[in-house]
Amino acid sequence: MDSSIKIITSDLINELHSVAKESSRLRTHYDLRTSEDDTSQRILNVVEPGTQFTIHRNETSCETQICIHGCYDAVFYHEDETKTGEERFTEYLRIEVCPAKGKFGMQVPIGEWHKLEIKEPSALCIIKDGKYVK
């Protein structure tokens, strides 16, 4: 088999969940790119409840999220530039992503402020333009 072929298996996801549980951030990722020269982001994120995502936006790319298993809410915000810190954001939309309920993923448009709130151990594939920077 070609060594650049990456197969996502239950064993791989279980192993990543073990790593995520031991991580102070309660998450880990698995790079799906086949080369450091690949300028896209294709990442398998494995996350545990309690992990904290900051409110953020992608200014140059949309973001595709595909949930392999688990359940999370994608939370969207309006920004009030007259305020500072977390107070400048107001939630306006919450979308549950949960394959068990037939909700497999979503496309986040460019520039949308958002974060994830993890409801149960989850594995999701995140795809967007631009080289991944740790």
C-alpha positions as CSV (number, residue, x, y, z in Angstrom):
1,M,0.0,0.0,0.0
2,D,1.2,3.6,-0.7
3,S,2.6,5.0,2.5
4,S,0.9,8.4,1.8
5,I,-2.6,6.8,2.0
6,K,-4.2,7.6,5.3
7,I,-7.0,5.5,6.5
8,I,-9.3,6.8,9.2
9,T,-10.3,3.8,11.4
10,S,-12.0,3.2,14.7
11,D,-8.6,2.3,16.1
12,L,-7.1,5.6,15.0
13,I,-10.0,7.6,16.4
14,N,-9.9,5.7,19.7
15,E,-6.1,6.2,20.0
16,L,-6.7,10.0,19.4
17,H,-9.4,10.1,22.0
18,S,-6.9,8.6,24.5
19,V,-4.4,11.4,23.6
20,A,-7.1,14.1,23.8
21,K,-8.3,13.0,27.3
22,E,-4.7,13.3,28.6
23,S,-4.2,16.7,26.9
24,S,-4.7,19.9,29.0
25,R,-6.7,21.2,26.1
26,L,-8.9,18.0,25.9
27,R,-8.3,17.7,22.2
28,T,-5.8,16.6,19.6
29,H,-5.6,16.6,15.8
30,Y,-4.3,14.3,13.1
31,D,-3.0,16.0,10.0
32,L,-4.5,14.5,6.8
33,R,-2.2,16.3,4.5
34,T,0.4,14.1,2.8
35,S,3.1,16.7,2.6
36,E,4.3,19.8,4.5
37,D,4.2,21.6,1.2
38,D,0.4,21.1,1.0
39,T,-1.0,24.6,1.6
40,S,-4.5,23.4,2.6
41,Q,-5.8,22.5,6.0
42,R,-7.3,19.0,6.2
43,I,-7.3,18.0,9.9
44,L,-9.1,15.3,11.9
45,N,-9.9,17.0,15.2
46,V,-10.7,14.7,18.1
47,V,-12.2,16.6,21.0
48,E,-13.6,15.9,24.5
49,P,-16.4,17.8,26.3
50,G,-14.9,20.7,28.2
51,T,-12.4,21.7,25.5
52,Q,-12.5,25.5,25.0
53,F,-12.6,27.0,21.6
54,T,-12.2,30.8,21.3
55,I,-14.6,32.8,19.2
56,H,-12.8,33.2,15.9
57,R,-13.3,33.8,12.2
58,N,-11.6,32.7,9.0
59,E,-11.0,35.8,6.9
60,T,-9.6,34.2,3.8
61,S,-11.5,30.8,3.5
62,C,-14.7,29.2,4.3
63,E,-14.5,26.2,6.7
64,T,-16.0,22.8,6.1
65,Q,-16.8,20.7,9.1
66,I,-17.7,17.0,8.8
67,C,-18.6,15.1,12.0
68,I,-17.5,11.5,12.0
69,H,-19.0,10.8,15.4
70,G,-20.1,12.6,18.5
71,C,-22.2,15.8,18.9
72,Y,-21.4,19.5,19.1
73,D,-23.0,22.9,18.7
74,A,-21.5,25.4,16.2
75,V,-22.3,28.8,17.7
76,F,-22.3,32.0,15.6
77,Y,-21.9,35.5,16.8
78,H,-22.5,39.1,15.8
79,E,-19.7,41.5,16.7
80,D,-20.2,44.9,18.3
81,E,-17.0,46.8,17.6
82,T,-17.8,49.4,20.2
83,K,-17.2,46.9,23.0
84,T,-14.1,44.9,24.0
85,G,-13.4,41.4,25.0
86,E,-16.0,38.6,25.0
87,E,-18.7,41.3,25.6
88,R,-18.4,42.4,22.0
89,F,-19.9,39.2,20.8
90,T,-23.6,38.3,20.9
91,E,-24.8,34.8,19.9
92,Y,-27.3,34.8,17.1
93,L,-27.3,31.2,15.9
94,R,-26.6,27.8,17.3
95,I,-26.5,24.7,15.0
96,E,-26.3,21.2,16.4
97,V,-24.0,18.8,14.4
98,C,-24.7,15.2,15.3
99,P,-24.5,12.3,12.9
100,A,-26.8,10.1,15.1
101,K,-29.5,12.7,14.3
102,G,-28.7,13.0,10.6
103,K,-26.8,16.3,11.0
104,F,-23.3,15.5,9.5
105,G,-21.6,18.8,9.1
106,M,-21.7,22.3,7.8
107,Q,-20.0,25.0,5.8
108,V,-19.0,28.1,7.7
109,P,-18.8,31.1,5.4
110,I,-15.8,33.4,5.2
111,G,-15.7,36.0,8.0
112,E,-18.4,34.4,10.3
113,W,-17.5,34.7,14.0
114,H,-18.0,31.2,15.5
115,K,-16.8,28.6,18.0
116,L,-17.7,25.0,18.8
117,E,-19.2,23.7,22.1
118,I,-18.6,20.0,22.4
119,K,-21.5,18.0,23.9
120,E,-19.9,14.5,23.8
121,P,-16.6,13.0,22.6
122,S,-16.4,13.8,18.9
123,A,-14.2,13.4,15.8
124,L,-14.6,16.0,13.1
125,C,-12.8,16.7,9.9
126,I,-12.0,20.4,9.3
127,I,-11.1,21.6,5.8
128,K,-10.1,25.1,4.8
129,D,-7.7,27.0,2.6
130,G,-4.3,28.1,3.9
131,K,-1.5,26.3,5.5
132,Y,-2.1,25.0,9.0
133,V,-0.1,26.9,11.7
134,K,0.1,25.4,15.2
